[in-house]
């Protein structure tokens, strides 16, 4: 029998907590969550295949925000992807990118999320990802607002990417240590998927 850790990278107690949350979702919300999780699976696998000598220390999906901290039904679902995958450019792969950045390594997570137009009627990106040219300008985080076609709840997907190899996070522990509020208090999060 395949263990939960082999499937989702979750330890037994993490799997139980994850299942408790997922059981509460309506069918359409679970379908939308599953679509995002599978899309991230594809991005992760494609990254490993296309990046020579690629090593990813952290690529995790969390439930965050009011879904964990507030009682009752919430108007949206807040998710967070945290990774230290790094690319030469953040431009989406398109003709313009191919002309101006020949051979660029584009951000697969961004590309795959923005490509979910068959499942979401509207996808908005708020913020810019860090790249070699804008470190110090960006906070290393963007928000994707996804409005489902199937009538499910809006999904706010935060995407945090390591800023640089010297001061950034290169492990789950280092990410958690940095994921704090203005007073330094750890933010609430529940691991839903850990890619290894």
C-alpha contacts under 8 A as a table, 3 or more apart, distances in Angstrom:
res1	aa1	res2	aa2	distance
2	X	6	X	6.43
2	X	7	X	7.25
3	X	6	X	5.24
3	X	7	X	6.55
4	X	7	X	5.08
4	X	8	X	5.86
4	X	9	X	6.79
4	X	10	X	6.13
4	X	11	X	7.12
4	X	12	X	7.02
4	X	15	X	6.74
5	X	8	X	5.47
5	X	9	X	4.12
5	X	10	X	4.51
5	X	11	X	5.52
5	X	12	X	7.33
6	X	9	X	5.64
6	X	10	X	7.82
7	X	10	X	7.91
8	X	192	X	7.66
8	X	193	X	5.11
8	X	194	X	5.93
8	X	195	X	6.97
9	X	193	X	6.18
9	X	194	X	4.67
9	X	195	X	6.02
9	X	196	X	6.91
10	X	13	X	7.96
10	X	14	X	5.60
10	X	15	X	5.57
10	X	191	X	7.75
10	X	192	X	7.63
10	X	193	X	6.64
10	X	194	X	6.41
11	X	14	X	5.24
11	X	15	X	6.10
12	X	15	X	5.10
12	X	16	X	6.37
13	X	16	X	5.13
13	X	17	X	6.38
14	X	17	X	5.18
14	X	18	X	6.08
14	X	191	X	6.91
14	X	192	X	7.95
15	X	18	X	5.01
15	X	19	X	6.03
15	X	192	X	7.81
16	X	19	X	5.15
16	X	20	X	6.25
17	X	20	X	5.19
17	X	21	X	6.59
17	X	190	X	7.80
18	X	21	X	5.36
18	X	22	X	6.22
18	X	190	X	7.23
18	X	191	X	7.07
18	X	192	X	5.76
19	X	22	X	5.03
19	X	23	X	5.94
20	X	23	X	5.39
20	X	24	X	6.86
21	X	24	X	5.48
21	X	25	X	7.13
22	X	25	X	5.41
22	X	30	X	6.90
25	X	28	X	7.98
25	X	29	X	5.79
25	X	30	X	5.70
26	X	29	X	5.26
26	X	30	X	6.19
26	X	152	X	7.96
27	X	30	X	5.16
27	X	31	X	6.19
28	X	31	X	4.99
28	X	32	X	6.25
28	X	150	X	6.44
28	X	151	X	7.17
28	X	152	X	5.24
29	X	32	X	5.09
29	X	33	X	6.16
29	X	152	X	5.11
29	X	153	X	6.30
30	X	33	X	5.01
30	X	34	X	6.00
31	X	34	X	5.04
31	X	35	X	6.13
32	X	35	X	5.02
32	X	36	X	6.37
32	X	119	X	7.75
32	X	148	X	7.23
32	X	152	X	7.47
33	X	36	X	5.23
33	X	37	X	6.17
34	X	37	X	4.98
34	X	38	X	6.01
35	X	38	X	5.22
35	X	39	X	6.06
36	X	39	X	4.99
36	X	40	X	6.20
36	X	113	X	7.54
37	X	40	X	5.16
37	X	41	X	6.25
37	X	61	X	7.88
37	X	193	X	7.87
38	X	41	X	4.85
38	X	42	X	6.35
39	X	42	X	5.14
39	X	43	X	6.34
39	X	112	X	6.44
39	X	113	X	7.16
40	X	43	X	4.96
40	X	44	X	6.07
40	X	109	X	6.55
40	X	112	X	7.56
41	X	44	X	5.22
41	X	45	X	6.20
41	X	195	X	7.96
42	X	45	X	5.22
42	X	46	X	5.98
43	X	46	X	5.15
43	X	47	X	6.04
43	X	108	X	5.37
43	X	109	X	5.63
43	X	112	X	6.66
44	X	47	X	5.14
44	X	48	X	6.40
44	X	59	X	7.91
44	X	108	X	7.89
44	X	109	X	7.88
44	X	195	X	7.83
45	X	48	X	5.19
45	X	49	X	6.29
46	X	49	X	5.08
46	X	50	X	6.00
46	X	108	X	7.78
47	X	50	X	5.30
47	X	51	X	5.74
47	X	54	X	7.73
47	X	108	X	7.03
48	X	51	X	5.66
48	X	52	X	7.72
48	X	54	X	6.05
48	X	55	X	7.82
49	X	52	X	7.56
51	X	54	X	5.23
55	X	85	X	7.78
56	X	59	X	6.95
56	X	83	X	7.56
56	X	84	X	6.24
56	X	85	X	5.74
56	X	196	X	7.90
57	X	83	X	7.59
57	X	84	X	6.49
57	X	170	X	5.53
57	X	171	X	5.36
57	X	172	X	7.59
57	X	196	X	7.92
58	X	82	X	6.94
58	X	83	X	4.96
58	X	84	X	5.86
58	X	85	X	7.87
58	X	170	X	6.57
58	X	171	X	5.50
58	X	172	X	5.79
58	X	194	X	7.86
58	X	195	X	7.47
58	X	196	X	7.72
59	X	81	X	7.07
59	X	82	X	5.69
59	X	83	X	4.37
59	X	84	X	7.04
59	X	85	X	7.75
59	X	194	X	6.27
59	X	195	X	5.56
59	X	196	X	7.53
60	X	81	X	5.63
60	X	82	X	5.41
60	X	83	X	6.61
60	X	191	X	7.21
60	X	192	X	7.66
60	X	193	X	5.70
60	X	194	X	4.59
60	X	195	X	6.21
61	X	79	X	7.00
61	X	80	X	5.66
61	X	81	X	4.63
61	X	82	X	6.71
61	X	191	X	6.10
61	X	192	X	5.49
61	X	193	X	5.07
61	X	194	X	6.55
62	X	79	X	5.58
62	X	80	X	5.02
62	X	81	X	6.44
62	X	189	X	5.96
62	X	190	X	5.23
62	X	191	X	4.42
62	X	192	X	5.22
62	X	193	X	7.07
63	X	67	X	7.25
63	X	68	X	7.51
63	X	77	X	7.88
63	X	78	X	6.00
63	X	79	X	4.63
63	X	80	X	6.34
63	X	189	X	5.63
63	X	190	X	5.07
63	X	191	X	6.49
63	X	192	X	6.69
64	X	67	X	6.32
64	X	68	X	6.20
64	X	78	X	5.41
64	X	79	X	5.62
64	X	80	X	6.65
64	X	188	X	6.11
64	X	189	X	4.69
64	X	190	X	6.59
65	X	68	X	5.84
65	X	69	X	6.26
65	X	78	X	5.94
65	X	188	X	6.85
65	X	189	X	7.45
66	X	69	X	4.75
66	X	70	X	4.96
66	X	74	X	7.08
66	X	78	X	7.50
67	X	70	X	6.23
67	X	71	X	7.92
67	X	74	X	6.52
67	X	77	X	6.65
67	X	78	X	6.82
68	X	188	X	6.85
68	X	189	X	7.29
68	X	190	X	7.91
69	X	188	X	7.25
74	X	77	X	7.26
75	X	153	X	6.44
75	X	154	X	7.37
76	X	153	X	5.09
76	X	154	X	4.88
76	X	155	X	5.64
76	X	156	X	7.11
77	X	153	X	6.69
77	X	154	X	6.43
77	X	155	X	4.79
77	X	156	X	6.14
78	X	155	X	5.99
78	X	156	X	4.87
78	X	157	X	6.05
78	X	158	X	7.71
79	X	155	X	7.31
79	X	156	X	6.15
79	X	157	X	4.73
79	X	158	X	6.15
80	X	157	X	5.54
80	X	158	X	4.59
80	X	159	X	5.79
80	X	160	X	7.40
81	X	157	X	7.32
81	X	158	X	6.22
81	X	159	X	4.81
81	X	160	X	6.10
82	X	159	X	6.13
82	X	160	X	4.82
82	X	161	X	5.95
82	X	162	X	7.91
82	X	175	X	7.76
83	X	160	X	6.53
83	X	161	X	5.15
83	X	162	X	6.30
84	X	161	X	5.62
84	X	162	X	4.66
84	X	169	X	6.84
84	X	170	X	6.10
85	X	161	X	7.07
85	X	162	X	7.31
86	X	107	X	7.93
86	X	161	X	7.82
86	X	162	X	7.56
87	X	90	X	6.99
87	X	105	X	5.35
87	X	106	X	6.20
87	X	107	X	6.36
87	X	131	X	7.30
88	X	104	X	6.19
88	X	105	X	5.37
88	X	106	X	7.00
88	X	131	X	6.73
88	X	132	X	6.61
89	X	104	X	6.17
89	X	105	X	5.95
89	X	106	X	5.45
89	X	107	X	7.10
89	X	131	X	5.55
89	X	132	X	6.86
90	X	105	X	7.84
90	X	106	X	5.30
90	X	107	X	5.28
90	X	129	X	6.51
90	X	130	X	7.20
90	X	131	X	5.89
91	X	97	X	6.28
91	X	106	X	5.77
91	X	107	X	7.07
92	X	97	X	6.72
92	X	106	X	5.89
92	X	107	X	6.77
92	X	110	X	7.38
92	X	111	X	5.72
93	X	96	X	7.94
93	X	97	X	5.69
93	X	98	X	6.93
93	X	106	X	6.21
93	X	111	X	7.22
94	X	97	X	5.22
94	X	98	X	6.18
95	X	98	X	5.04
95	X	99	X	6.23
96	X	99	X	5.19
96	X	100	X	6.16
97	X	100	X	5.26
97	X	101	X	5.34
97	X	102	X	7.30
97	X	104	X	7.69
98	X	101	X	5.41
98	X	102	X	5.06
98	X	103	X	7.10
98	X	104	X	7.44
99	X	102	X	5.99
101	X	104	X	5.25
106	X	111	X	7.75
107	X	110	X	5.51
107	X	111	X	6.16
108	X	111	X	4.94
108	X	112	X	5.88
109	X	112	X	5.25
109	X	113	X	6.10
110	X	113	X	5.33
110	X	114	X	6.06
111	X	114	X	5.31
111	X	115	X	6.11
112	X	115	X	4.99
112	X	116	X	6.71
113	X	116	X	5.54
113	X	144	X	7.92
114	X	117	X	7.18
114	X	123	X	6.57
116	X	119	X	5.70
116	X	120	X	6.21
117	X	120	X	5.09
117	X	121	X	6.20
117	X	122	X	7.17
117	X	123	X	7.42
118	X	121	X	7.42
118	X	149	X	7.90
119	X	148	X	6.08
119	X	149	X	5.57
119	X	150	X	7.53
120	X	123	X	6.66
120	X	146	X	6.09
120	X	147	X	5.22
120	X	148	X	4.12
120	X	149	X	4.90
120	X	150	X	7.98
121	X	146	X	7.79
121	X	147	X	5.73
121	X	148	X	5.85
121	X	149	X	5.20
122	X	145	X	7.89
122	X	146	X	6.04
122	X	147	X	5.21
122	X	148	X	7.46
123	X	144	X	6.63
123	X	145	X	5.59
123	X	146	X	4.67
123	X	147	X	6.41
124	X	143	X	8.00
124	X	144	X	5.52
124	X	145	X	5.11
124	X	146	X	6.73
125	X	142	X	6.84
125	X	143	X	5.73
125	X	144	X	4.60
125	X	145	X	6.52
126	X	142	X	5.68
126	X	143	X	5.03
126	X	144	X	6.31
126	X	145	X	7.86
127	X	138	X	7.77
127	X	141	X	6.95
127	X	142	X	4.70
127	X	143	X	6.57
128	X	138	X	6.28
128	X	140	X	7.40
128	X	141	X	6.99
128	X	142	X	5.81
129	X	138	X	6.68
129	X	139	X	7.93
129	X	140	X	5.52
129	X	141	X	6.07
129	X	142	X	6.23
129	X	161	X	7.37
130	X	133	X	7.75
130	X	134	X	5.90
130	X	135	X	5.72
130	X	138	X	5.88
130	X	139	X	7.50
130	X	140	X	5.23
130	X	141	X	7.85
130	X	161	X	7.45
130	X	163	X	6.26
131	X	134	X	5.68
131	X	135	X	6.38
132	X	135	X	6.48
134	X	137	X	5.32
134	X	138	X	6.36
135	X	138	X	6.07
135	X	163	X	6.91
136	X	139	X	7.21
138	X	141	X	7.36
139	X	163	X	7.99
140	X	160	X	5.82
140	X	161	X	5.60
140	X	162	X	6.66
140	X	163	X	5.74
141	X	158	X	6.85
141	X	159	X	5.49
141	X	160	X	4.41
141	X	161	X	6.41
142	X	158	X	5.76
142	X	159	X	5.31
142	X	160	X	6.73
143	X	156	X	6.64
143	X	157	X	5.65
143	X	158	X	4.40
143	X	159	X	6.18
144	X	155	X	7.97
144	X	156	X	5.84
144	X	157	X	5.03
144	X	158	X	6.26
144	X	159	X	7.70
145	X	154	X	7.11
145	X	155	X	5.94
145	X	156	X	4.77
145	X	157	X	6.40
146	X	154	X	5.73
146	X	155	X	5.08
146	X	156	X	6.38
146	X	157	X	7.63
147	X	153	X	7.30
147	X	154	X	4.81
147	X	155	X	6.62
148	X	151	X	5.90
148	X	152	X	5.76
148	X	153	X	6.91
148	X	154	X	6.32
148	X	155	X	7.91
149	X	152	X	7.52
162	X	165	X	7.59
162	X	168	X	5.22
162	X	169	X	5.89
162	X	170	X	7.65
163	X	167	X	7.43
163	X	168	X	5.41
164	X	167	X	5.99
164	X	168	X	5.18
165	X	168	X	5.71
165	X	169	X	7.74
165	X	170	X	7.78
169	X	172	X	7.68
169	X	174	X	5.11
169	X	175	X	5.30
169	X	178	X	7.93
170	X	174	X	6.49
170	X	175	X	7.36
171	X	174	X	5.26
171	X	175	X	6.30
172	X	175	X	5.10
172	X	176	X	6.17
173	X	176	X	5.18
173	X	177	X	6.20
174	X	177	X	5.05
174	X	178	X	6.37
175	X	178	X	5.19
175	X	179	X	6.11
176	X	179	X	5.03
176	X	180	X	7.72
176	X	186	X	7.46
177	X	180	X	7.06
177	X	186	X	7.34
179	X	186	X	6.16
179	X	187	X	6.11
180	X	183	X	7.54
180	X	184	X	5.10
180	X	185	X	5.16
180	X	186	X	4.28
180	X	187	X	5.12
181	X	184	X	5.23
181	X	185	X	5.40
181	X	186	X	6.45
181	X	187	X	6.26
182	X	185	X	7.43
191	X	194	X	7.28
